[in-house]
């Protein structure tokens, strides 16, 4: 699924959140791809450990776990990452569908940076990773402060959705879907091919077709094919066999059954009725 967001407005909100809390915030889409962040880069500690393959994998697993928890609970998730830093993720929900996530972190719960450094040193020692010279860019917060930041973040998400700073491009979805299908009606269209062309998953394709088109993807494709067949019957002298192939029906008999069920007439009779109506007009 594709997100549409007002870059300048959202970046300003992220910067304001950072000025207020000192905490980095990141926008992800529903496929867990990072789209925007402030500050732009990870803290020095996270940047360093992501150079280590196993620790990088642990970072990714930690993020995915938070997204999956958001998917399950549909609310703000506060959690401790594999290195012991506190992070949070909150789902962006539009019309009961998760369209993305806002995540904030990485936060240390300690009385001082030397204390935090000691903890992190013990953790990375087993992986033979050297801590960066400074970890002062990791904000230190009490748990109550982190929870307060979470409350602000929830208000942040509500605001961005209500004023459409972040939104799902539903119109773009239907236009892209229709455009792609119309240009490939003669091809053997299947769900995987269509989903890949739109850059979304199979499940998202099913959900969005049901939500925005009120029908399933297979039925929508059939209807587009029949509508195109009607046009060709009215406007061309092509044979019905040719028309069936042009709109993606390899089986002529199957095309005839589907056309009659949809149009109410056999294709041959439909063509005659149209020409009669045209002659009378």
N, C-alpha and C positions, 0 to 999 in steps of 0.2 A: 504494500500500500504506500502511496506517496503522500507526504505531508506538504502542505503549503504554509509558509510562515512569513511574516513581515520581518525581514532580517534586521533592519535598523531598530525597529521597536522592540523586538525580542532581545537583541543584544544590549540595548539600553536597560531593559529590565534585569538581565543577568548581571550587568555591571553594578546596578543599584543593589541587587541582592548581595553581591560580593563586598561592596562598600559597607553595607550594613552588618554583614556577618563574618566577612573574611573567608568565606567558604566557596570553593569552586563549584560551578553548576554546569551540567552538560545536557543537551537535548539529543535524544535518540529517536529513530523511527520505530515502527512496530516489528521491523526485521532486525532490531538491535544494532543498527548502523548509526555511528556518531555523526550528527549534522552540524552542531554548533556548540561552542563552549566559551566560558570566561572564568578565569584566565584561559588562554588558548591551549597552554601546555600543562601536562601533569606536574605535580610537585617534583622536586629533585629526587626524592627517595623513590617514588613510583617509577619515574623515568629510568632510574638505575636498575631496579629489580626487574623491570620488563625487558632488560637486555639479557637476562638469564632465561633460557627456554622453559625450564620447569616452573619458575616463578611467574613467567608471563602466562603460562597455561593456567596456573592457579588464579591469576588476576581475571582472566577471561571466564573461568568457571564461577568465580565469585560474582561477577557481573551477571552472568546468565542465570544464576540461582536467584538473584534479586528480581530480575525481570519475570522469571517464572512464578515467583511468589506474588508479584504484582498482578500477574495474569490470574492467579488463583484467588487472591483476596480482594482485588480491585480497590486497593487503598495504599497509603504510604507504608513503606517497609523500611525500618531501621535495622541495620545489621552490622556485624563486625567482619571485615575482610580477613583473608588468610593471614595477613601480617599483623592483625590486631587493631587496625585503624577503623574508625566508624564511618559508614557511608549510609546513604538513603536513596531510595528510588520511589517515585510516585507516578502512577499511570495517568496518561492523558486520555480521558474517556469522552467520546462524542457519540450520542445516541446509542449508549450501551455497548459501544465497540471501542476497544483500546486502539488508539491510532499512533501512540508513541509514549515516550517516557522522559521524565526529567530526573536526573540523578545529581546528588551533591555529595561531596567528600573532598579529600581524604582528611579525617579529623582525628587528632590525638586526644586521648583522655589521660592526662597526666598533670602534675603540678608544675612541671618545668620541661623545657626542651632537653636538658641533660638527662632527666629521668626517662623521657620518651626515647632518647637516643640509646640509652642503655638497654631498653626493652627491644628496640628494633635490631640492635647489634647482636643480641642473643639469638634472635630469630634468623637473621641472614647468615650467621656464622656457619651453620650447618650446610649452607649452599656455597660457601666460599665466595660470598659477595661482599665487596667493600662499600660501606656507607658513603654517601657523598659528604663533602667537607662540611656542609651545612644542611640542617633539616628545619631551619627556622621558618620555611614557607609552609610547614604543616601547622594549621591552626590548632590551638589547644582550647578545648571547651569542656565544660561540665556537662553531664548527661542532660540536665534540665535545659541547658542552653541549646543543645542539639535538638531536643524535642521542640523547643520554641522555634528553631530554624525550620523544623519539619512543618510546623503549623503555618509559618509564613510561606513555605513552599507550596502547601496545599492551596492557600489563597492565591498564590502566584499562578498555579495551574488553572484554577477557576476563572481568574481574570483573563488569562491568555485565550481560553476557549470561548468565553462569553463575548469578547470583543473581536474574535476571529484573528488574533495575533498568530495563533496556530490553528489550522483547520485541515480537514481531509478534503481533497479536491474531488468531491463526488461528481461534479459536472465534468471535470476532466476525465474521470474514470469512465463514465458512460460514453463520452465522445470518443475516447481512445479505443474503447472496446468495440463500439459500433464501426468506427473507421477501419480498424484492423480486420474485423470479420467481413465487412463488405468488400474489402480488397483481396480477401482470401476465400471467398465462398466456394470456389471450385476445388479448393484444397481439402484434404482429409483432416478436418479440424478436430482436435481432441483437447481435453481440459488442460493437460500438461503444456501443450504447445501454446494455447491461449494465455495461460497464466504466466509462462515465461516471457511471452511477447509484451505483457503489461508490467512485468517486473514484480509480480506478487505471487504468493503461494496458492496452491489449489484451494485450501480452506478459505482464504481471503476472497478468492474469486467466487466461490459458492455463496459466501456471506454477502458480499457486495451486490451480486446479481439479485439475490433474494430481497435485499434491502432497497436498492435503488431502481430495480427493474420489475420487481414483483413476480419474478419467475426464475426458473433454473437456467443455467447456461446452455444446456442441450436444447431445451425448448426455445430459448431465445435464438439460437443459431438456426433451428428449423424454421422459425417464423420469418427470419430475415431471408432465408432461401426461398420460401414460398412467396414472399412479397416481391422478390426479385424475379421469380418465375412469372408472376402475374404481369410485371412490367414487360418482360420479353414476349409474352403471349400477346399483349396488346400492341406493342410497338415494333415488333420484328416479324419476319416471315420464317424465322428459324423453325425447324421441326421440333416437336415436343421432346423427342429423344435428345436432340442437341441441347435444348433448354435444360432438361434434367441434368445433363452432364455439366453444363455451364454453372449451375447453382450448387454443384457438389453431390448430386445423387448418382452413384454408380449403378444402382439397381433401378431400372426404368419402372418396373411394376411397383416397387416400394414408393417411388416418387408419385406415381398416379394415386396410390392409396392415401398418402399423406396430403397431397394437394386437394383431393376431393373432400377429405375430412376437414381441412382448414377453410377452403373456399366455398364449400357447399355444392360444387359442381365438378365434374371431371374436367381435366385441362382442356380437352378438345371442345367441350360445350362452353367452357368459360371464354375461350377465344371467339367462338361464334357469337355469343351473347354480347361481347364487347364490340365486335364489329357492327352488329345490328344496332346497338345503342349509338355508336358513332355515326352510322348512316342516317339515323333518325334525328340527330342533333343539328 
